[in-house]
Structures are given as structure tokens and as C-alpha cells.
Amino acid sequence: MIGRTGAAAAVVGGAVLGLVAVVIGRLSGFDVPWVVAVPAGLAAGVLTAVALRVPHLDPARLEPLVEDRTASAVPLADLSALHFAVRGAGGDPDRFEQRIRPRMCAVVVDRLWQRHGLDWRTDAGREGARAVLGPLTWSLLTGPPHTVRLTPQSLASWLDEVETL
């Protein structure tokens, strides 16, 4: 990025470039009209000045985008609807794994962040979450698909544990 004097120099340099083009053209036998060459040189100078004044960003120096965790109230508000969905999915393991379990995990992760300040995405956050979560919720978050045992009692226990989290 250049200052105002550099930008002015670029514009003047463009005008000089237009005049030099007229002189070189006439010396070599071409009839280059100065009415065309000088404004074209000015335009080239202005474009150069604008290009030099635009700030350049180095992608390596950009800060990573931080996820806005304040707008995550949707999963918390979804807890009452989750009660109904969990009770309905008690007999269907595929529906539980594909629809209910991801929603329950999102609620647990958001509760960990909002109530305990633990970020599940980091190793330190996972260690802190291990101390806060009960065994049922820990298995919900870390267990492989279709390995979590589905019973109405375990689903009710998970919901109670999530509510008290």
C-alpha cells in the first residue's frame, strides 16, 4: 500500500508515459495523436495508483474465523422437542443414530460450552468434559455408531443427565 504522494506520482507517471508514447511514435514515423495518448496514459496511471492503494492481505497472516457460540441457543430450546423425539425413537435404532443422536450430541456440546466453558473440539476440553459428564453421556458422545444400547430407561437417563448438565 502506498501513500498519497506515491499515488500522485503514479498518475503523473501515467501522463508522462502518454507523452513519451507520442514522442516515440512521431520519431518512428507513426502519427500518434496526443489527444488519445495522454488521456490513455493518465488512465493507466490512475489504475496503477488505485491498484497500489488497495490494501493487500496476506492469507497466512489472517486470523482464523472464530465460531460465534452465542447464537447456539437453538439446540437448548430444542431440548423439549428432543424429549418427544427420543421417546419416539426408542424402538428404531437407525432413526436414533441418524437423527436423534446428533441432536443430543449438539445439545451436550453446547451445554458444556455455555455452562462449563469447555470446548469439546480441543483435547483439554475433552478432558474437562470427561470429569463433568456421566458415563451414559460420555458413551453417547464417544461411542461408535450402533454400539450405544437403546432402552427407554437409558434414554430417560440421558435426558435427565443432559438437563442437569
N, C-alpha and C positions, 0 to 999 in steps of 0.2 A: 504494500500500500504506500502511495506517495503522497506528499503534501500538495498544497495549492500551487506552490512555485513549480513543482515538478509537472503538475497538470498544465499549467500555463506554458511551460517550456515545451510540452508535447504538442499543444495547439499551435504555438509559434513554429515549432519544427515542422509540423504538417504544412503550414503555409509556405515555409521556405522550401520544402520538398516540392510543392507545386510550382514555385518559381524556377527551381533548378530543372524540373522536368520541361518547362517551357524553353529555357535557355539551351539545354542539351538537345531538345527536339529541333530547335531552329538551327543550331550549329551542325546538326547531322542532315539537314535538308528537309525535315518534316515541318509542316506548318501546324504547330500545336497552339491553339488559342489559349491565351492566359485566362480568359473568362471561364473556361472549363477547368483548366489545370489547377488554378489557385483554390477555387472552392472545393475541388476534389481533395487537394492536399489538406485544406482546413478540416474537411470531414474526416479524413484519415487521422489527423491529429486529435480531433475531439473523441473519436472512437478509441484511440490509444489511451487518452487521458482517462476516459471512463473505465476502460478495462484495468488500468493501473490503480484507480481509486477504489475499486470494489475490493472489499476485504477477502482474502483467501483463507480458507480454513484447511488446516492440516488434519486429515481424518485420524491420524494417530494420536493427536492431542485432544480430540473431542472427548468429553466426559460421557460415560455410558448412560443410557436412559434409565432413570430410576422409576420403578413401578409405583404408581400412586396407590398406596394402600388405604387411603382414607375413603375411597369410593367403593370399598368392598363390603358395604353393608347389605348388599343383595343376598349373599349366602346366609347371613344371620337372620334376615327377615324370612328366609326360605325354610327356617327350622320347623315352623309349624306345618308347612306343607310337606316337609320331609317326614314328619310323623306318619302322615297318611300314606305316603309313597312307600315307606319302609314296611308298614304293616301289609300293604297290598303285594309287595314283592317277596314276602316270606316264603312262598312256595315255588317261586320261579328264579332259580339261581342265575340264569343268563341275564334276565332283566336286572337283577340285583347288581351283577358285575358290570353291565354296560351302562346303566342309568343311575342307579341309586348309590353305589359305592363311590363313584367320582364326586357326586354331590356331597356325600357325607365327608369325604376327604377334604373337599374345599372348605366346608364349614369348620372342620377341625383345624386346618391350617390357618384359617382366618382368626379363629378364636385364640390360637397360640400366639399369633402376631398381636392382636388387639389387647388381649388381657394379660399376656405374659411377656410381650416384646421379643418373642422367639421367632426367628426366621427359619422356616423349615428347609429352605434351599441351601443353607450353609451347614457345615459339619458341626460347628459349635451350637447352632440352633437345634440340630437333631439330638445332640447330647442333652441339651436342656429340656427338650421335649420328652426325651426318654424318662427323665425324672418326674415330669409333670403328668404324663399320660398314664392311664391304666393299661393293663395287659390287653384288654379287648380292643381299645382304640389303637394301641400300638400295632397290633396284628392287622387291624383294618388298614392302617397306613402303609405298613411294610410287607404284608403278606402277598405272595404271588396270587394271580387270578385263580379263582375257583378252589382255593385252599381254605378260605375262611368258612367255618361251619355256620350254616344258616339255621337258626332256631328262633322261634318267637321270643324266647327268653333272652337270647344273646342280642337280638335286635333291640329289644326294650332296654337292655343293659347299656348298649352302645349309645342309644339316645339319651338315657339318663346321664351317662358319663360326659357326653358332649355338652349337655345343658349345664352341668356343674363345672365344666372346664373354665 
